[in-house]
Amino acid sequence: MRIQLAPETCNVAAAADRILSEPKGEVPLSVTEAVSLLRQKTGSMRSDADLEALIAKMAAARGVALVMDRKPDQFAPW
């Protein structure tokens, strides 16, 4: 059985991979900035919290430092 992913899922994951692969030196990546970049690059309709979780998981797997700088009311809850 083959699992099919929606095209948006692949595009968002690929865009997140590119964002996390950009050299940052010793400066941690802002999760707020990363979510904003993903929105700009993909136009994704996924929730901000979902995009934040995707970025956090991918960053952890790659050893990329993140700053969890989201304010509680900053992202829409949907």
Distance bins in CASP14 RR format, pairs under 12 A and 6 or more apart:
PFRMAT RR
TARGET T0000
AUTHOR 0000-0000-0000
RMODE 2
METHOD distances of the structure
MODEL  1
3 9 0 0 0 0 0 1 0 0 0 0 0
3 10 0 0 0 0 0 1 0 0 0 0 0
4 10 0 0 0 0 0 1 0 0 0 0 0
5 11 0 0 0 0 1 0 0 0 0 0 0
5 12 0 0 0 0 0 1 0 0 0 0 0
5 13 0 0 0 0 1 0 0 0 0 0 0
5 14 0 0 0 0 0 1 0 0 0 0 0
6 12 0 0 0 0 1 0 0 0 0 0 0
6 13 0 0 0 0 0 1 0 0 0 0 0
6 42 0 0 0 0 0 1 0 0 0 0 0
6 44 0 0 0 0 0 1 0 0 0 0 0
6 45 0 0 0 0 0 1 0 0 0 0 0
6 46 0 0 0 0 0 1 0 0 0 0 0
7 13 0 0 0 0 0 1 0 0 0 0 0
7 14 0 0 0 0 0 1 0 0 0 0 0
7 42 0 0 0 0 0 1 0 0 0 0 0
7 44 0 0 0 0 0 1 0 0 0 0 0
8 14 0 0 0 0 0 1 0 0 0 0 0
8 15 0 0 0 0 0 1 0 0 0 0 0
8 38 0 0 0 0 0 1 0 0 0 0 0
8 41 0 0 0 0 0 1 0 0 0 0 0
8 42 1 0 0 1 0 0 0 0 0 0 0
8 43 0 0 0 0 1 0 0 0 0 0 0
8 44 1 0 0 1 0 0 0 0 0 0 0
8 45 1 0 0 1 0 0 0 0 0 0 0
8 46 1 0 0 1 0 0 0 0 0 0 0
8 50 0 0 0 0 0 1 0 0 0 0 0
8 51 0 0 0 0 0 1 0 0 0 0 0
8 54 0 0 0 0 0 1 0 0 0 0 0
9 15 0 0 0 0 0 1 0 0 0 0 0
9 16 0 0 0 0 0 1 0 0 0 0 0
9 42 0 0 0 0 0 1 0 0 0 0 0
9 44 0 0 0 0 1 0 0 0 0 0 0
9 45 0 0 0 0 0 1 0 0 0 0 0
9 46 0 0 0 0 1 0 0 0 0 0 0
9 50 0 0 0 0 0 1 0 0 0 0 0
9 51 0 0 0 0 0 1 0 0 0 0 0
9 54 0 0 0 0 1 0 0 0 0 0 0
10 16 0 0 0 0 0 1 0 0 0 0 0
10 17 0 0 0 0 0 1 0 0 0 0 0
10 42 0 0 0 0 0 1 0 0 0 0 0
10 44 0 0 0 0 0 1 0 0 0 0 0
11 17 0 0 0 0 0 1 0 0 0 0 0
11 18 0 0 0 0 0 1 0 0 0 0 0
11 38 0 0 0 0 1 0 0 0 0 0 0
11 41 0 0 0 0 1 0 0 0 0 0 0
11 42 1 0 1 0 0 0 0 0 0 0 0
11 43 0 0 0 0 1 0 0 0 0 0 0
11 44 1 0 0 1 0 0 0 0 0 0 0
11 45 0 0 0 0 0 1 0 0 0 0 0
11 46 0 0 0 0 0 1 0 0 0 0 0
11 54 0 0 0 0 0 1 0 0 0 0 0
12 18 0 0 0 0 0 1 0 0 0 0 0
12 19 0 0 0 0 0 1 0 0 0 0 0
12 34 0 0 0 0 0 1 0 0 0 0 0
12 35 0 0 0 0 0 1 0 0 0 0 0
12 37 0 0 0 0 0 1 0 0 0 0 0
12 38 1 0 0 1 0 0 0 0 0 0 0
12 39 0 0 0 0 1 0 0 0 0 0 0
12 41 0 0 0 0 1 0 0 0 0 0 0
12 42 1 0 1 0 0 0 0 0 0 0 0
12 43 0 0 0 0 1 0 0 0 0 0 0
12 44 1 0 1 0 0 0 0 0 0 0 0
12 45 0 0 0 0 1 0 0 0 0 0 0
12 46 1 0 0 1 0 0 0 0 0 0 0
12 47 0 0 0 0 0 1 0 0 0 0 0
12 50 0 0 0 0 1 0 0 0 0 0 0
12 51 1 0 0 1 0 0 0 0 0 0 0
12 53 0 0 0 0 0 1 0 0 0 0 0
12 54 1 0 0 1 0 0 0 0 0 0 0
12 55 0 0 0 0 1 0 0 0 0 0 0
12 58 0 0 0 0 0 1 0 0 0 0 0
13 19 0 0 0 0 0 1 0 0 0 0 0
13 20 0 0 0 0 0 1 0 0 0 0 0
13 38 0 0 0 0 1 0 0 0 0 0 0
13 41 0 0 0 0 0 1 0 0 0 0 0
13 42 0 0 0 0 1 0 0 0 0 0 0
13 44 0 0 0 0 0 1 0 0 0 0 0
13 46 0 0 0 0 0 1 0 0 0 0 0
13 50 0 0 0 0 0 1 0 0 0 0 0
13 51 0 0 0 0 0 1 0 0 0 0 0
13 54 1 0 0 1 0 0 0 0 0 0 0
13 55 0 0 0 0 0 1 0 0 0 0 0
13 57 0 0 0 0 0 1 0 0 0 0 0
13 58 1 0 0 1 0 0 0 0 0 0 0
13 61 0 0 0 0 0 1 0 0 0 0 0
14 20 0 0 0 0 0 1 0 0 0 0 0
14 21 0 0 0 0 0 1 0 0 0 0 0
14 38 0 0 0 0 0 1 0 0 0 0 0
14 41 0 0 0 0 1 0 0 0 0 0 0
14 42 0 0 0 0 1 0 0 0 0 0 0
14 44 0 0 0 0 0 1 0 0 0 0 0
14 54 0 0 0 0 0 1 0 0 0 0 0
14 58 0 0 0 0 0 1 0 0 0 0 0
15 21 0 0 0 0 0 1 0 0 0 0 0
15 22 0 0 0 0 0 1 0 0 0 0 0
15 34 0 0 0 0 1 0 0 0 0 0 0
15 35 0 0 0 0 0 1 0 0 0 0 0
15 36 0 0 0 0 0 1 0 0 0 0 0
15 37 1 0 0 1 0 0 0 0 0 0 0
15 38 1 0 1 0 0 0 0 0 0 0 0
15 39 0 0 0 0 1 0 0 0 0 0 0
15 40 0 0 0 0 1 0 0 0 0 0 0
15 41 1 0 1 0 0 0 0 0 0 0 0
15 42 1 0 1 0 0 0 0 0 0 0 0
15 43 0 0 0 0 1 0 0 0 0 0 0
15 44 0 0 0 0 1 0 0 0 0 0 0
15 46 0 0 0 0 0 1 0 0 0 0 0
15 51 0 0 0 0 1 0 0 0 0 0 0
15 54 0 0 0 0 0 1 0 0 0 0 0
15 55 0 0 0 0 0 1 0 0 0 0 0
15 58 0 0 0 0 0 1 0 0 0 0 0
16 22 0 0 0 0 0 1 0 0 0 0 0
16 29 0 0 0 0 0 1 0 0 0 0 0
16 31 0 0 0 0 0 1 0 0 0 0 0
16 34 1 0 0 1 0 0 0 0 0 0 0
16 35 0 0 0 0 1 0 0 0 0 0 0
16 37 0 0 0 0 1 0 0 0 0 0 0
16 38 1 0 0 1 0 0 0 0 0 0 0
16 39 0 0 0 0 0 1 0 0 0 0 0
16 41 0 0 0 0 1 0 0 0 0 0 0
16 42 0 0 0 0 1 0 0 0 0 0 0
16 44 0 0 0 0 1 0 0 0 0 0 0
16 46 0 0 0 0 0 1 0 0 0 0 0
16 50 0 0 0 0 0 1 0 0 0 0 0
16 51 1 0 0 1 0 0 0 0 0 0 0
16 52 0 0 0 0 0 1 0 0 0 0 0
16 53 0 0 0 0 0 1 0 0 0 0 0
16 54 1 0 1 0 0 0 0 0 0 0 0
16 55 1 0 1 0 0 0 0 0 0 0 0
16 56 0 0 0 0 0 1 0 0 0 0 0
16 57 0 0 0 0 1 0 0 0 0 0 0
16 58 1 0 1 0 0 0 0 0 0 0 0
16 59 0 0 0 0 1 0 0 0 0 0 0
16 61 0 0 0 0 0 1 0 0 0 0 0
16 62 0 0 0 0 0 1 0 0 0 0 0
16 64 0 0 0 0 0 1 0 0 0 0 0
16 66 0 0 0 0 0 1 0 0 0 0 0
17 34 0 0 0 0 0 1 0 0 0 0 0
17 38 0 0 0 0 0 1 0 0 0 0 0
17 41 0 0 0 0 0 1 0 0 0 0 0
17 42 0 0 0 0 0 1 0 0 0 0 0
17 54 0 0 0 0 0 1 0 0 0 0 0
17 55 0 0 0 0 0 1 0 0 0 0 0
17 57 0 0 0 0 0 1 0 0 0 0 0
17 58 1 0 0 1 0 0 0 0 0 0 0
17 59 0 0 0 0 0 1 0 0 0 0 0
17 61 0 0 0 0 0 1 0 0 0 0 0
17 62 0 0 0 0 1 0 0 0 0 0 0
17 64 0 0 0 0 0 1 0 0 0 0 0
18 34 0 0 0 0 0 1 0 0 0 0 0
18 37 0 0 0 0 1 0 0 0 0 0 0
18 38 0 0 0 0 1 0 0 0 0 0 0
18 41 1 0 0 1 0 0 0 0 0 0 0
18 42 0 0 0 0 0 1 0 0 0 0 0
18 55 0 0 0 0 0 1 0 0 0 0 0
18 58 0 0 0 0 0 1 0 0 0 0 0
18 62 0 0 0 0 0 1 0 0 0 0 0
19 29 1 0 0 1 0 0 0 0 0 0 0
19 30 0 0 0 0 0 1 0 0 0 0 0
19 31 0 0 0 0 0 1 0 0 0 0 0
19 33 0 0 0 0 1 0 0 0 0 0 0
19 34 1 0 1 0 0 0 0 0 0 0 0
19 35 0 0 0 0 1 0 0 0 0 0 0
19 36 0 0 0 0 0 1 0 0 0 0 0
19 37 1 0 1 0 0 0 0 0 0 0 0
19 38 1 0 0 1 0 0 0 0 0 0 0
19 39 0 0 0 0 0 1 0 0 0 0 0
19 40 0 0 0 0 0 1 0 0 0 0 0
19 41 1 0 0 1 0 0 0 0 0 0 0
19 42 0 0 0 0 0 1 0 0 0 0 0
19 51 0 0 0 0 0 1 0 0 0 0 0
19 54 0 0 0 0 0 1 0 0 0 0 0
19 55 1 0 0 1 0 0 0 0 0 0 0
19 58 0 0 0 0 1 0 0 0 0 0 0
19 59 0 0 0 0 1 0 0 0 0 0 0
19 62 0 0 0 0 0 1 0 0 0 0 0
19 64 0 0 0 0 1 0 0 0 0 0 0
19 66 0 0 0 0 0 1 0 0 0 0 0
20 28 0 0 0 0 0 1 0 0 0 0 0
20 29 1 0 0 1 0 0 0 0 0 0 0
20 31 0 0 0 0 0 1 0 0 0 0 0
20 33 0 0 0 0 0 1 0 0 0 0 0
20 34 1 0 0 1 0 0 0 0 0 0 0
20 37 0 0 0 0 0 1 0 0 0 0 0
20 38 0 0 0 0 0 1 0 0 0 0 0
20 54 0 0 0 0 0 1 0 0 0 0 0
20 55 1 0 0 1 0 0 0 0 0 0 0
20 56 0 0 0 0 0 1 0 0 0 0 0
20 57 0 0 0 0 0 1 0 0 0 0 0
20 58 1 0 1 0 0 0 0 0 0 0 0
20 59 1 0 1 0 0 0 0 0 0 0 0
20 60 0 0 0 0 0 1 0 0 0 0 0
20 61 0 0 0 0 1 0 0 0 0 0 0
20 62 1 0 1 0 0 0 0 0 0 0 0
20 63 0 0 0 0 1 0 0 0 0 0 0
20 64 1 0 1 0 0 0 0 0 0 0 0
20 65 0 0 0 0 0 1 0 0 0 0 0
20 66 0 0 0 0 1 0 0 0 0 0 0
21 29 0 0 0 0 0 1 0 0 0 0 0
21 34 0 0 0 0 0 1 0 0 0 0 0
21 58 0 0 0 0 1 0 0 0 0 0 0
21 59 0 0 0 0 0 1 0 0 0 0 0
21 62 1 0 0 1 0 0 0 0 0 0 0
21 63 0 0 0 0 0 1 0 0 0 0 0
21 64 0 0 0 0 1 0 0 0 0 0 0
22 29 0 0 0 0 1 0 0 0 0 0 0
22 33 0 0 0 0 0 1 0 0 0 0 0
22 34 0 0 0 0 0 1 0 0 0 0 0
22 37 0 0 0 0 1 0 0 0 0 0 0
22 41 0 0 0 0 0 1 0 0 0 0 0
22 62 0 0 0 0 0 1 0 0 0 0 0
22 64 0 0 0 0 1 0 0 0 0 0 0
23 29 0 0 0 0 0 1 0 0 0 0 0
23 64 0 0 0 0 0 1 0 0 0 0 0
24 30 0 0 0 0 0 1 0 0 0 0 0
24 33 0 0 0 0 0 1 0 0 0 0 0
24 34 0 0 0 0 0 1 0 0 0 0 0
24 59 0 0 0 0 0 1 0 0 0 0 0
24 62 0 0 0 0 0 1 0 0 0 0 0
24 63 0 0 0 0 0 1 0 0 0 0 0
24 64 1 0 0 1 0 0 0 0 0 0 0
24 65 0 0 0 0 1 0 0 0 0 0 0
24 66 0 0 0 0 0 1 0 0 0 0 0
24 67 0 0 0 0 0 1 0 0 0 0 0
25 64 0 0 0 0 0 1 0 0 0 0 0
25 65 0 0 0 0 1 0 0 0 0 0 0
26 64 0 0 0 0 0 1 0 0 0 0 0
26 65 0 0 0 0 1 0 0 0 0 0 0
27 33 0 0 0 0 0 1 0 0 0 0 0
27 64 0 0 0 0 0 1 0 0 0 0 0
27 65 0 0 0 0 1 0 0 0 0 0 0
27 66 0 0 0 0 0 1 0 0 0 0 0
27 67 0 0 0 0 1 0 0 0 0 0 0
28 34 0 0 0 0 0 1 0 0 0 0 0
28 59 0 0 0 0 1 0 0 0 0 0 0
28 63 0 0 0 0 0 1 0 0 0 0 0
28 64 0 0 0 0 1 0 0 0 0 0 0
28 65 1 1 0 0 0 0 0 0 0 0 0
28 66 1 0 1 0 0 0 0 0 0 0 0
28 67 1 0 1 0 0 0 0 0 0 0 0
28 68 0 0 0 0 1 0 0 0 0 0 0
28 69 0 0 0 0 1 0 0 0 0 0 0
29 35 0 0 0 0 0 1 0 0 0 0 0
29 36 0 0 0 0 0 1 0 0 0 0 0
29 37 0 0 0 0 1 0 0 0 0 0 0
29 38 0 0 0 0 0 1 0 0 0 0 0
29 52 0 0 0 0 0 1 0 0 0 0 0
29 55 0 0 0 0 1 0 0 0 0 0 0
29 56 0 0 0 0 0 1 0 0 0 0 0
29 58 0 0 0 0 0 1 0 0 0 0 0
29 59 1 0 0 1 0 0 0 0 0 0 0
29 62 0 0 0 0 0 1 0 0 0 0 0
29 63 0 0 0 0 0 1 0 0 0 0 0
29 64 1 0 0 1 0 0 0 0 0 0 0
29 65 1 0 0 1 0 0 0 0 0 0 0
29 66 1 0 1 0 0 0 0 0 0 0 0
29 67 1 0 0 1 0 0 0 0 0 0 0
29 68 0 0 0 0 0 1 0 0 0 0 0
29 69 0 0 0 0 1 0 0 0 0 0 0
30 36 0 0 0 0 1 0 0 0 0 0 0
30 37 0 0 0 0 1 0 0 0 0 0 0
30 52 0 0 0 0 0 1 0 0 0 0 0
30 55 0 0 0 0 0 1 0 0 0 0 0
30 59 0 0 0 0 0 1 0 0 0 0 0
30 64 0 0 0 0 0 1 0 0 0 0 0
30 65 0 0 0 0 0 1 0 0 0 0 0
30 66 1 0 0 1 0 0 0 0 0 0 0
30 67 1 0 1 0 0 0 0 0 0 0 0
30 68 0 0 0 0 1 0 0 0 0 0 0
30 69 1 0 1 0 0 0 0 0 0 0 0
30 70 0 0 0 0 1 0 0 0 0 0 0
30 74 0 0 0 0 0 1 0 0 0 0 0
31 37 0 0 0 0 0 1 0 0 0 0 0
31 38 0 0 0 0 0 1 0 0 0 0 0
31 48 0 0 0 0 1 0 0 0 0 0 0
31 49 0 0 0 0 0 1 0 0 0 0 0
31 51 0 0 0 0 1 0 0 0 0 0 0
31 52 1 0 1 0 0 0 0 0 0 0 0
31 53 0 0 0 0 1 0 0 0 0 0 0
31 54 0 0 0 0 0 1 0 0 0 0 0
31 55 1 0 1 0 0 0 0 0 0 0 0
31 56 1 0 0 1 0 0 0 0 0 0 0
31 57 0 0 0 0 0 1 0 0 0 0 0
31 58 0 0 0 0 0 1 0 0 0 0 0
31 59 0 0 0 0 1 0 0 0 0 0 0
31 60 0 0 0 0 0 1 0 0 0 0 0
31 64 0 0 0 0 0 1 0 0 0 0 0
31 65 0 0 0 0 0 1 0 0 0 0 0
31 66 1 0 1 0 0 0 0 0 0 0 0
31 67 1 0 0 1 0 0 0 0 0 0 0
31 68 1 0 1 0 0 0 0 0 0 0 0
31 69 1 0 0 1 0 0 0 0 0 0 0
31 70 1 0 0 1 0 0 0 0 0 0 0
31 71 0 0 0 0 0 1 0 0 0 0 0
31 74 0 0 0 0 0 1 0 0 0 0 0
31 75 0 0 0 0 0 1 0 0 0 0 0
32 38 0 0 0 0 0 1 0 0 0 0 0
32 39 0 0 0 0 0 1 0 0 0 0 0
32 48 0 0 0 0 1 0 0 0 0 0 0
32 51 0 0 0 0 0 1 0 0 0 0 0
32 52 0 0 0 0 1 0 0 0 0 0 0
32 55 0 0 0 0 0 1 0 0 0 0 0
32 66 0 0 0 0 0 1 0 0 0 0 0
32 67 0 0 0 0 1 0 0 0 0 0 0
32 68 0 0 0 0 1 0 0 0 0 0 0
32 69 1 0 1 0 0 0 0 0 0 0 0
32 70 1 0 1 0 0 0 0 0 0 0 0
32 71 0 0 0 0 1 0 0 0 0 0 0
32 74 1 0 0 1 0 0 0 0 0 0 0
32 75 0 0 0 0 1 0 0 0 0 0 0
33 39 0 0 0 0 0 1 0 0 0 0 0
33 40 0 0 0 0 0 1 0 0 0 0 0
33 51 0 0 0 0 0 1 0 0 0 0 0
33 52 0 0 0 0 0 1 0 0 0 0 0
33 55 0 0 0 0 1 0 0 0 0 0 0
33 66 0 0 0 0 0 1 0 0 0 0 0
33 67 0 0 0 0 1 0 0 0 0 0 0
33 68 0 0 0 0 0 1 0 0 0 0 0
33 69 0 0 0 0 1 0 0 0 0 0 0
33 70 0 0 0 0 0 1 0 0 0 0 0
33 74 0 0 0 0 0 1 0 0 0 0 0
34 40 0 0 0 0 0 1 0 0 0 0 0
34 41 0 0 0 0 0 1 0 0 0 0 0
34 48 0 0 0 0 0 1 0 0 0 0 0
34 51 1 0 0 1 0 0 0 0 0 0 0
34 52 0 0 0 0 1 0 0 0 0 0 0
34 53 0 0 0 0 0 1 0 0 0 0 0
34 54 0 0 0 0 1 0 0 0 0 0 0
34 55 1 0 1 0 0 0 0 0 0 0 0
34 56 0 0 0 0 1 0 0 0 0 0 0
34 58 0 0 0 0 1 0 0 0 0 0 0
34 59 0 0 0 0 1 0 0 0 0 0 0
34 64 0 0 0 0 1 0 0 0 0 0 0
34 65 0 0 0 0 0 1 0 0 0 0 0
34 66 1 0 0 1 0 0 0 0 0 0 0
34 67 0 0 0 0 1 0 0 0 0 0 0
34 68 0 0 0 0 0 1 0 0 0 0 0
34 69 0 0 0 0 0 1 0 0 0 0 0
34 70 0 0 0 0 0 1 0 0 0 0 0
35 41 0 0 0 0 0 1 0 0 0 0 0
35 42 0 0 0 0 0 1 0 0 0 0 0
35 43 0 0 0 0 0 1 0 0 0 0 0
35 44 0 0 0 0 1 0 0 0 0 0 0
35 46 0 0 0 0 1 0 0 0 0 0 0
35 47 0 0 0 0 1 0 0 0 0 0 0
35 48 1 0 1 0 0 0 0 0 0 0 0
35 49 0 0 0 0 1 0 0 0 0 0 0
35 50 0 0 0 0 1 0 0 0 0 0 0
35 51 1 0 1 0 0 0 0 0 0 0 0
35 52 1 0 1 0 0 0 0 0 0 0 0
35 53 0 0 0 0 0 1 0 0 0 0 0
35 54 0 0 0 0 1 0 0 0 0 0 0
35 55 1 0 0 1 0 0 0 0 0 0 0
35 56 0 0 0 0 0 1 0 0 0 0 0
35 66 0 0 0 0 0 1 0 0 0 0 0
35 68 0 0 0 0 0 1 0 0 0 0 0
35 69 0 0 0 0 0 1 0 0 0 0 0
35 70 1 0 0 1 0 0 0 0 0 0 0
35 74 0 0 0 0 1 0 0 0 0 0 0
35 75 1 0 0 1 0 0 0 0 0 0 0
35 76 0 0 0 0 0 1 0 0 0 0 0
36 42 0 0 0 0 0 1 0 0 0 0 0
36 43 0 0 0 0 0 1 0 0 0 0 0
36 44 0 0 0 0 0 1 0 0 0 0 0
36 48 0 0 0 0 1 0 0 0 0 0 0
36 51 0 0 0 0 1 0 0 0 0 0 0
36 52 0 0 0 0 0 1 0 0 0 0 0
36 55 0 0 0 0 0 1 0 0 0 0 0
36 69 0 0 0 0 0 1 0 0 0 0 0
36 70 0 0 0 0 0 1 0 0 0 0 0
36 74 0 0 0 0 0 1 0 0 0 0 0
36 75 0 0 0 0 0 1 0 0 0 0 0
37 43 0 0 0 0 0 1 0 0 0 0 0
37 44 0 0 0 0 0 1 0 0 0 0 0
37 51 0 0 0 0 1 0 0 0 0 0 0
37 55 0 0 0 0 1 0 0 0 0 0 0
38 44 1 0 0 1 0 0 0 0 0 0 0
38 45 0 0 0 0 0 1 0 0 0 0 0
38 46 0 0 0 0 1 0 0 0 0 0 0
38 47 0 0 0 0 0 1 0 0 0 0 0
38 48 0 0 0 0 1 0 0 0 0 0 0
38 50 0 0 0 0 0 1 0 0 0 0 0
38 51 1 0 1 0 0 0 0 0 0 0 0
38 52 0 0 0 0 1 0 0 0 0 0 0
38 53 0 0 0 0 0 1 0 0 0 0 0
38 54 0 0 0 0 1 0 0 0 0 0 0
38 55 1 0 0 1 0 0 0 0 0 0 0
38 58 0 0 0 0 0 1 0 0 0 0 0
39 45 0 0 0 0 1 0 0 0 0 0 0
39 46 0 0 0 0 1 0 0 0 0 0 0
39 47 0 0 0 0 0 1 0 0 0 0 0
39 48 0 0 0 0 1 0 0 0 0 0 0
39 50 0 0 0 0 0 1 0 0 0 0 0
39 51 1 0 0 1 0 0 0 0 0 0 0
39 52 0 0 0 0 0 1 0 0 0 0 0
39 55 0 0 0 0 0 1 0 0 0 0 0
39 75 0 0 0 0 0 1 0 0 0 0 0
39 76 0 0 0 0 0 1 0 0 0 0 0
40 51 0 0 0 0 0 1 0 0 0 0 0
41 51 0 0 0 0 0 1 0 0 0 0 0
42 51 0 0 0 0 1 0 0 0 0 0 0
42 54 0 0 0 0 0 1 0 0 0 0 0
43 51 0 0 0 0 0 1 0 0 0 0 0
44 50 0 0 0 0 1 0 0 0 0 0 0
44 51 1 0 0 1 0 0 0 0 0 0 0
44 54 0 0 0 0 1 0 0 0 0 0 0
44 55 0 0 0 0 0 1 0 0 0 0 0
45 51 0 0 0 0 0 1 0 0 0 0 0
45 76 0 0 0 0 0 1 0 0 0 0 0
45 78 0 0 0 0 1 0 0 0 0 0 0
46 52 0 0 0 0 1 0 0 0 0 0 0
46 53 0 0 0 0 1 0 0 0 0 0 0
46 54 1 0 0 1 0 0 0 0 0 0 0
46 55 0 0 0 0 0 1 0 0 0 0 0
46 75 0 0 0 0 0 1 0 0 0 0 0
46 76 0 0 0 0 0 1 0 0 0 0 0
46 78 0 0 0 0 0 1 0 0 0 0 0
47 53 0 0 0 0 1 0 0 0 0 0 0
47 54 0 0 0 0 0 1 0 0 0 0 0
47 75 1 0 0 1 0 0 0 0 0 0 0
47 76 1 0 0 1 0 0 0 0 0 0 0
47 77 1 0 0 1 0 0 0 0 0 0 0
47 78 1 0 1 0 0 0 0 0 0 0 0
48 54 0 0 0 0 0 1 0 0 0 0 0
48 55 0 0 0 0 0 1 0 0 0 0 0
48 70 1 0 0 1 0 0 0 0 0 0 0
48 71 0 0 0 0 0 1 0 0 0 0 0
48 72 0 0 0 0 0 1 0 0 0 0 0
48 73 0 0 0 0 0 1 0 0 0 0 0
48 74 1 0 0 1 0 0 0 0 0 0 0
48 75 1 1 0 0 0 0 0 0 0 0 0
48 76 1 0 0 1 0 0 0 0 0 0 0
48 77 0 0 0 0 1 0 0 0 0 0 0
48 78 0 0 0 0 1 0 0 0 0 0 0
49 55 0 0 0 0 0 1 0 0 0 0 0
49 56 0 0 0 0 0 1 0 0 0 0 0
49 68 0 0 0 0 0 1 0 0 0 0 0
49 70 0 0 0 0 1 0 0 0 0 0 0
49 72 0 0 0 0 0 1 0 0 0 0 0
49 74 0 0 0 0 0 1 0 0 0 0 0
49 75 1 0 0 1 0 0 0 0 0 0 0
49 76 0 0 0 0 1 0 0 0 0 0 0
49 77 1 0 0 1 0 0 0 0 0 0 0
49 78 0 0 0 0 1 0 0 0 0 0 0
50 56 0 0 0 0 0 1 0 0 0 0 0
50 57 0 0 0 0 0 1 0 0 0 0 0
50 75 0 0 0 0 1 0 0 0 0 0 0
50 76 0 0 0 0 0 1 0 0 0 0 0
50 77 0 0 0 0 0 1 0 0 0 0 0
50 78 0 0 0 0 1 0 0 0 0 0 0
51 57 0 0 0 0 0 1 0 0 0 0 0
51 58 0 0 0 0 0 1 0 0 0 0 0
51 70 0 0 0 0 0 1 0 0 0 0 0
51 75 0 0 0 0 1 0 0 0 0 0 0
51 76 0 0 0 0 0 1 0 0 0 0 0
52 58 0 0 0 0 0 1 0 0 0 0 0
52 59 0 0 0 0 0 1 0 0 0 0 0
52 66 0 0 0 0 1 0 0 0 0 0 0
52 67 0 0 0 0 0 1 0 0 0 0 0
52 68 0 0 0 0 1 0 0 0 0 0 0
52 69 0 0 0 0 0 1 0 0 0 0 0
52 70 1 0 0 1 0 0 0 0 0 0 0
52 74 0 0 0 0 0 1 0 0 0 0 0
52 75 1 0 0 1 0 0 0 0 0 0 0
52 76 0 0 0 0 0 1 0 0 0 0 0
53 59 0 0 0 0 0 1 0 0 0 0 0
53 60 0 0 0 0 0 1 0 0 0 0 0
53 66 0 0 0 0 0 1 0 0 0 0 0
53 68 0 0 0 0 0 1 0 0 0 0 0
53 70 0 0 0 0 0 1 0 0 0 0 0
53 75 0 0 0 0 0 1 0 0 0 0 0
54 60 0 0 0 0 0 1 0 0 0 0 0
54 61 0 0 0 0 0 1 0 0 0 0 0
54 66 0 0 0 0 0 1 0 0 0 0 0
55 61 0 0 0 0 0 1 0 0 0 0 0
55 62 0 0 0 0 0 1 0 0 0 0 0
55 64 0 0 0 0 1 0 0 0 0 0 0
55 66 1 0 0 1 0 0 0 0 0 0 0
55 67 0 0 0 0 0 1 0 0 0 0 0
55 68 0 0 0 0 0 1 0 0 0 0 0
55 70 0 0 0 0 0 1 0 0 0 0 0
56 62 0 0 0 0 0 1 0 0 0 0 0
56 63 0 0 0 0 0 1 0 0 0 0 0
56 64 0 0 0 0 1 0 0 0 0 0 0
56 65 0 0 0 0 0 1 0 0 0 0 0
56 66 1 0 0 1 0 0 0 0 0 0 0
56 67 0 0 0 0 0 1 0 0 0 0 0
56 68 1 0 0 1 0 0 0 0 0 0 0
56 70 0 0 0 0 0 1 0 0 0 0 0
57 63 0 0 0 0 0 1 0 0 0 0 0
57 64 0 0 0 0 0 1 0 0 0 0 0
57 66 0 0 0 0 0 1 0 0 0 0 0
58 64 1 0 0 1 0 0 0 0 0 0 0
58 66 0 0 0 0 1 0 0 0 0 0 0
59 65 1 0 0 1 0 0 0 0 0 0 0
59 66 1 0 1 0 0 0 0 0 0 0 0
59 67 0 0 0 0 0 1 0 0 0 0 0
59 68 0 0 0 0 0 1 0 0 0 0 0
60 66 0 0 0 0 1 0 0 0 0 0 0
60 68 0 0 0 0 0 1 0 0 0 0 0
68 74 0 0 0 0 0 1 0 0 0 0 0
69 75 0 0 0 0 0 1 0 0 0 0 0
70 76 0 0 0 0 0 1 0 0 0 0 0
END
